[in-house]
Amino acid sequence: MSGDFAAKILHVNLTTSSVEVESPPESFYRTYLGGSAMGLYYILRDTPAGTDGLDPANVLTMMDSLLTGAPIAGQSRITISARSPLTDGIGDSQGGGFFPAELRFAGFTGIVIKGRAPQPVYLWIHDGEVELRPAGHLWGMTTSTTTDALKAELGDRKVEVAAIGPAGEKLARVAAIISMGNRANGRTGMGAVMGSKNLKAVVVRGTNRKVPMADPAALLKLAKWGAAEIPNNGDMLGLRIDGTEGVLEGQHANGGLPTFNYSAGQFDGYEAIGGATMTATILKNRETCYSCAVRCKRAVETEWEGRPVEERHGGPEYETAAVFGSYCGVDDLHAISLANKICNEAGLDTIGTGATVAWAMDCFTHGVLSEAEIGFSAPFGDTAAMVRLTEMIAAREGFGDILANGSRRAAAILGKGQDLLITVKGAEAPAHMPQAKRSLGVIYAVNPFGADHQSSEHDGAIEMAGEFSMNRLKMIGFDEPLPYNSLGAEKVRFALKTQQFYSFLDTADLCQFVWGPSWTLFGPQETVDAVKAVTGWTDFDIDELIEIGERRLNLLRVFNAREGMTRSSDALPAKFFKSLTGTGPTAGVALDRAVIEGALDQYFEFAGWDTATGNPTPDTLARLGLAWVV
């Protein structure tokens, strides 16, 4: 490996205000590399079984990888993990921007956080030095105000800040951790874990801007090739022009745009909230993450009902536009942008928040919840109700105090509305429909931290694969396209193998819009080459890449098994098995329980997991060097 700078892990005990620095051996990094795989090593080792997600004993990890901070597109990502207060299983959340790279420059590959501070604090890391400082004066501030205050307090505009807002302080179970005021580690409630520890923010600054690399020239050559290739890759060019919002129109056309809380797959108002409309009307700037040439991040400028949305608040991603838009039957892009701002300022996951609002609207529409219970009328299509419910969740005000627990817990508290949920393991489903993309139903079910759209390649990647993508997919064992709506053994194997590849990306903390197995800027061979260039592991190959991803999946699954979760937790919501309404390719379509269960059997067999429990077998764990977790 290329030096001690790359190998430091910071351990912080908030209860005792103590810090320690660990320098693990190269063998440790070759096994765990980074991301949630490295985080799970410490979480499984140090979090007692049965620890509640909001208990001080719940270990929180913030992990880069050895590739973070290298001068190439798509590497400035960080994974934050702990037991989730939303799902009660493992929590796993990725975020981008400049904070991840700055943490490497500040001297650390990751942070392990234990305990609870007696009073609010923030963690200040600068050029290898570490301090815990009082944060009582920051408590109650929004994420952007906190960022401004800390930059002023530290006298350095170049510090990077990952902070919680009022939602995390109030332990909203859909709370996120926000950096740059608009980049979110959003899913699974990690903001609430940070709030439960009285940790307002982590602030990082490093003046040594170079990450040690074994072969800088090889990485520079790859980076230059990637930057020059963007205009030749339609998907990359689309991300640059319209961002992730650019896929909304195609999702509608394919009948895969969740509408009215997953009741239909097409939305009449799709054009008004789509990527082309945003680009043509309210787009102010195309932002980026550290050293990334793609520039897919949107920043908009608009207002709704006299309430401004500024460039610093970012702009809606596809998921955000869908959950606050088509999920809720709302076709007002200005109001959706305001809801996005509210979430970023308060520190909320837009997917969990917007989908919970849509569930409440579904309940109201079907007479499950009354106007008296909510506090006002909240039918689908009511833009003002969508904004108001989002504000109430952020503040834990009125009915929002119940909704801030996420829709599954809200239904349990109220004792109704369970048949209208779209949750898996308690996490709200994102805006890609398994009724339109069949293998996603399998991944949604088995994914350790709930339904997630960035845990595998989607069906279209192999059904419509041309020569470019097919040549890449051959590296992971696929020689020809597969039918789009199939869910046979080969499609299940495709789901698993691409899930293992994506799991590697979440271990190496590489952006899945830039690195991947098929359509992205860099494919499997470039990914292998990048790891070699940074680490000097000249014998690293695609098989080891897949094995690293497999190891992470097994670590996540083992945590859930330790907490009592089995195959029964791999259940899709009842709503997915009801025929979709409306028009388009998926009208009248529903998932088939027998087909899904058969696919799960095949998945578990391919994964080396017990088909009865869904948990990794001792032989599989031993093969992956994980016998210690048993």
N, C-alpha and C positions, 0 to 999 in steps of 0.2 A: 504494500500500500504506500501511499505517497506522503506520509508525514503525520506527526502527532496532532496537528491542527484539525485534521479531519476526524479525529477519533475521540472527541471529548463529549461526555454526557454530563449535564448539570443536574444535580439532585437538590431539591429544595424542600425543606420541612417547614411549613408555615406555622405549625403549632409552636415549634421551638425557635423559629427564626434562624435556622442553621442551613448552611449550604455546603455541598461537597462536590468535587469534580472527579469523575471517573474517566479513565482512558482504557476502554476495552481493547483486547487484542484484535488483530486483523481477522482471525478466525471467527470472532463474534460478528463482525460486519459482513463477512462472506456468508454467514448463516442467515442473519436477520436484515442486513443492508440498511433498513430505515423504515419510515412510515409506521403503519400500525403493526407490522410484524415485530419491529423492534420495540414498539410500545407495549405489545402484548407480552413480551418477555418479562417486563417489569410488572405489568398489571397482574399476570398470573402468579408471579413470584411474591408480590408484596400486598395485594389486596385480599383480605380474608374472604373466604367463601361466604356468601349470604349478606355481604355488605350492601346497604341501600345506596342507590345512586346519588343521594344527597347527603350521605354520611361523610364526615371528615376522613374516614379511613379509605374512601374510594380514591384510588390513585389516578391522577390525571397526567397523561403524557402528551407532549407536543414534539413531534419527530420530523426532522428533515431526513435526507439520505446523503450518501457520499456524492451524489450527482448534483445536489442543490447548490446553486450559486455558480455553477460552471457556465461559461459564456456561450450558451446555445439556447435556442427557443424551447419553451415548454418545461423548464426544470424548476421554476420557483414555486413549488407547492409544499404544503405542510399538512400532516395528518394529526388530528387531535383525537385522543381515545380515552375512554373510561367506561365504567358501567353506566349504561344509559338510564336516566331518570324517566325517559319516555317509554322505552321498550322493556326495561328490566333485564335486557341482555347486554351484549357488548355494544358500546357506542363507538362510532367511527365516522369521522368527518374530515373532508379535504377542503383546503382553501388555497388561493393563489395570491398574486400581487407581488409586493416587494418585501414584505415581512419575512417570508421563508429564507430568501437569499441573505437578507440582512442578519438573520440569526447565525448563519454560517460565518459571515464576515465578522460577527461579534465573538466568534470563537467556539461555537458549540454546534454539534450535530443534532442534539435533542435535549429536552427538559423533562424530568420526572418530578411531579409535584405531589406532595403528601400533606395531610393535616388540614387545619383550619386556623387562619390568623385570628387573634382575639379581636382585632379591629381591622377595618378595610386597609389593604396595602396594595402597592404595585411592585412588580419585579423589574429592576433596572439592570440590564446586561450591556456592558460596553467594553469592547476589546479585552475580553476574558475576565473582566471584573464584574462582580455581582453584588447588588444591594437590594434589600427590601426597604421600601420607603412608605410612609403613611399615605393613605389615599382617602381619608375621610372627607377631604375637601372636594374630591371628585365623585363621591357617591351621589347618585341621583342624576348625574350628567348623562347626556346622550353620547353615543360613540364618537361622533365628529367633534363635539365640544370637549370631550375627554382628550382626544388626540391633539386638538389645538392647545389645550391647557398644559399638557405634558411637554409639547414642543417648546412652549414658552418657558415653562418651569426649568427645563433642562438646558435651555439656551441653544438648541440645535434643531433646525428645521428638517434635518435629514434623518432623525430618529424614526423608526417604524414602530407602530403601536398596534397591538392586538388587544381589544378591550371588550368588555360587556357593557350593555346599556341598562336602563331601568328594568327591562324584562328579565335579564339574567339576575340582577340583584333581587328581584321579587320571585325568583325560582320558577319562572314560567318553564314548563317542561319542553316547550318548543323554542327555547332561547338559543341564540347563536353567539359566536365570538366573531367580532368584526375588525378587520384591519383596513386602513386607508379610508375609513368611513363607508366603504361600499363593497368590500371583499369579505365573503362570509365562509367560515367553517360552520355550516348551517345545520346539518342534520343531526338527529339523535340527542339534542338537548345539552350539548357540551357547555353552552353558556350558563345553564343552570348549575352545572357542576362547578364551574368557576365561581359563580355567585355564592354557592354553598360554602366555598372556601374563603370567602371575604377577599378574593383576589380580583381587583378591578381591572388590571391591565398587566400585560407583559410588554416592556419597551426594550428595543434592541438597537445597537449602533456598533458598527465595525469599520475601522478606517483601513484595514488590510482587505482590499477588494478582490483578492485572488484566492481561488480555491486550489489547493494542491492537486496536480494532475500528473499522471505517469507519462502521457503523450499529448502535450498541448497542441502540437502541430496537427495531429490526427483529428482532434476534436474541432479545431479551427476550420479544417478542410470540410468536415461534416456540417458545421454551422453555416459556412458560406454556401455550400450546396443547397441546404434547406431554404435559406433566405431567397436564393435565386429560383427555387422550384415552386414557390408559392403561386405565381401567376399561371403555372402549368397544371396546378391541382385545383379542380373546380370546387371541391369541398373547402379547401383552405381559402380560396378566393371569396367564396360565399361567406365564410366566417368573417373575413376582413370587411366585406361590404355591408352585410346586414346583421352580423353577429349570430348568436344562437337563435335569436328571434326569427331569422330567415327560414327556419324549418317549419314554422307554424302553418304556413299555407299548404305545404306538402302533407303535413299531418292531417289537415282537414280533408284534402283530396283523397287520402288513403283511408278515410274513416277512422283515423286514430287520434283525433283531437278530443280529449275528454271534455264532455259537455254536460251541464246540469249534474255535477257530481258523479260523473261516470255513467250517466243514464243513456248517453248517445255519443256517437263518434264524429259528428259534424256540428258546426256552430254557424248559424246564419250570419253572425257579425264578425266572422274570422278576419275579413280583409281590414276592418277598422283597427284591429289590434295586432296585425301581422308585422313582420320585419320590414317589408317594403314601405309600409305606411310610416313606421317609426323613422326609417332612414330619410324619407321624403319630408317629414314634418317637424319632429321634435329632437332629432339627433343633433347633439352639439359637438361631440368629439368621440374619436375612436381611441380608447386607452389600451394599455398593455400591461403585462407582468414583466418582471425583471428579465432583460435580455431576450424577450420574445418578439419575433418579427411578424407574427400573425395579426396581432392587434384586434382581437375579437371582442374586447370589453366595450360596452356602450356607456356613454354618458349623455344624458338628455337634459333639456331645459324646457320647462312648461309650467302650467299651473292648472289647478282644478278648484273651482268655486273660490277663487281668490287666494288659494294656498299654493305657494311656489314650490317647484321642484328644481333644484339647482344642479349644475354639472357635478358638483362634489358628491351628490347623492347617488351617482351612477345612473343606471337605467335598467329596465326589466330584461332579464334573460327570458328564453323561451318558457322555461318552467314557471317563472313568475307571471308572465303574461297569460299563461294558460290557467293557473290556479285562481288568480284574481279575476280573470276574464271569462273564458269559456266554462270553467268549472262552475262559476257563479252566474253565468248568463249575462255578463257585463261586457259591453262593446265600446267602452270609453277608455282609450289608451292613456288619457291624461289622469283619470282616476286610478288606473292601474299603476302608473308611474308614481303617484302619490302614495299608494299602498306600499310600493317598493321602498320609497323613502321612509315611511313610518317604520317598516321592519328594520331597515339598515340603521336608523337612528336609535331605535329602542333595543336593537340586538335580538332580532327574531329570524327564524328560518322561514323564508317566504313560502316554501312548499308546504311545510307543516301548518303554517298559519293560514294560508289561502285555502288549503283543502279542508281545514277545520271550519273556516267560515262557510265554505260550500256545503259541508255536512249540515251545519246549522240551518242554512237556507233550504236544503232538501227536507230537513225535519219540519220546518215551518210550512213549506209547500204541501207536504203530505199530512199536515195536521198533528204531527207528533209533538211539536213545540208550539206554544201559543204566543201571541203578541205580549201577553202579560208576563210570561216567563222570560222572553228575550228582552223586553222593554220597549219594543217597537215592532212594526211590521217588517219582515225580512224575506220577501219572496225572491226567487231567482230573477235576475235582471234589475234589481234595485241597487243602483250604483251607490247611493248615499248609505244604504244599509251595509254594503260591503265595506266601505271606508270606515264607517262607525264601528262595526264589529272588530275590524283590524285594530283600531285605536283602543278599544276596550280590552282586547287581549294584551296589547302592549302595556297598558296601565294596570292590568288585573282589576278592572273596574266593572262592577255590576255583573252581568252575565258573562263578561269577558274573563272574570276570575275562574269560572268553570272551564271555559274554552281554552284557557292558557295551559291546561293540563293535556291538550291534544284531544282529538275526537274520541279515541277509544276510552280514555278515562272519563271524559265528559259524559259519554253514553252510560258508563258504569255508575257515575255519580247520580245521574238523572234517572237511571233505571229504564231507559228506552232509547230507541234510535239505533240499536245494534245492527239491524238488517240494512241500514243505509250507510254503514261504514265502508270505507275503501282502504282499510289499514291491514298491514301484514306485520305481525309481531308488535303492533301498536304504532308503527310508523306509517304515515299517510303515503299513498301511492303517488309517484310522480306522473308526469303528463305523457307517458308512452303506454299505450293500451295493449295488454296481452291478447285481447280479442282481435287485434290487427297484427300483432307480432307475437306468434305463439310461443317461441322459446322464452320470451320474457316472463311468461306465466311460471315457468319452472324456476327461473332465476329469482323472480320476486318471492317465490315461496321459500327457497332454500337459503337465500342470502342471510347471513348471520345478523345483520342489523336492520332487517326489514326491506320492503320493496325499494329497489334502487335501479335507476336507469343507466348508471355509469359503472356497472359491475360486470358487463359482458358486451359482446358485439351484438347488434340487433339483426334480426332475420334478413333484412334487405341487403346487408353487407355481403352475404354469400348467395342469396337468390338472384341478385342483379349484378354479381361480380363480373367485371370485364377482365381482360388479360392482366392489367396492372394489379388489381386487388387479388386475383386468383393466384398469381405468382407469389404474392406475399403469404396468402393463406396456406399454400403448399408447405411452407416452412413449419407450420404447426399441424400438418397432417391432413389437409383437405385438397382434393384434386379436381373437384367439379362443383358447380352450383347445386343448391338444394332448393326444392319447391318452397315458396314463401309460407304457405299455410300448413306445411307438414310439421309433425311433432313425433316422428319416428326416432329410432335409435341414433341415426346419424345426425339428426338435428339436435338431439339431446347432447351428443358428444361435442358438437359444435358449440353449444351453449357452455358446456363445462370447460372446454379447452380455451375458449376466448375469455371465460371468466377467470381462469388461471392466469392468462396473459394480462388481463386488466388488473388482477390482484398483484401481479408483479409491478405494474405501473404505480399502484397505490403503496407498494413497498419502496420502490425507488423514488416515489413522489414525482412522477412525470405526468404531465398534462395529457389527458386522453383525447384532446382535440388535436394534439401535435404528434403524439407517439401512439402506436397501436398496431394491430395485426393486419389491417387491410387498407382502409381509405385515407388514413392520416398522412401528414407530411413525412414523418419518419416511420418506416415499417420495421418488421422483426430484425432484419439484418442490420439496419442502422442502429437499432436499440442495443443489440449485442456489441456493435462497434463502439458505441458511446461508453458503455460500461467498461470495456477494455481500455479505452483511451484515458478515462478518469482513474481507474483503479490499478491498472497494470496487470490485471488477471488475464494473461494471454490465452489461457485455456478455457475461458468463459464461453459458453455456447448457448444455443436456443434451448437445449434440454435443461440446462441449469437455470435459465431464465424461467421456464415453466415450473420447475421444481420450487423456486423461490416463491412464486405466486401461489403454488399449491400449499406450501408451508404456512403462508399467512392465512389462507382460508381455513386450514385445520386449526391454527391457533385461535382464530375467532370462534370457530365452532366448538372447540374444547371449552372455552370460557362459558359459552351458553350451556353446554352439557353440565358443567360444574354447578351452574345455577339452576339446574333442574329442567332445562328445556330439552325437548325431544322432537321426534318427527311430528307430533301433534301440533307443535308451534309453527310448522311449515304449512300453514293453512291460508289459502287465498280467501278474501271476503266473499260472502254469499252473493253480493251484487255482481261479481264477475261471472256468475253462473246464470244470470238472468239475461234474457234477450235484450239487446240494445234497441232503443227506439230511434225515430227519425229517419233520415235518408242516407244514401251513400253505400259504399262497399260493405260496411259492417252492420247495417240496419238488420235487425233480427238475429244477429250473431251472439252466441254465448259460449263460454268455455264449457267443456264436458268434463265432469268430475272423474269419470273412469279413465279418460285419456290423460288427464293431469296426474292422477295417481300412478298410472302405468309409467308415465315419463319420469316421475320421481323415483320409482323403483330402479329404472335404468340409470338415472343420474347417480343414485347412491352406489350402485354397483360399479360404475365407471370411476367414481371418486374414491372407492375403497372405504366406504362408510357402511355401517350396519343398516340394512334396509328396514329393520323393525324400529330402531331408535333414531335413525338418521345421524348417528354420531360416529366420529372416526374410530376405526378399529385399532387395537394395540399394534397390529402389524403395520398399518399405515403410518401411525405415529413414529414407530421405531425406524421405518424406512426414511422418514423425513428428519431424523435426529431429534425427535420430540418425545422420546420415552419418558423424559423427566417430568412432563406435565401430568402424567397419570398419577 
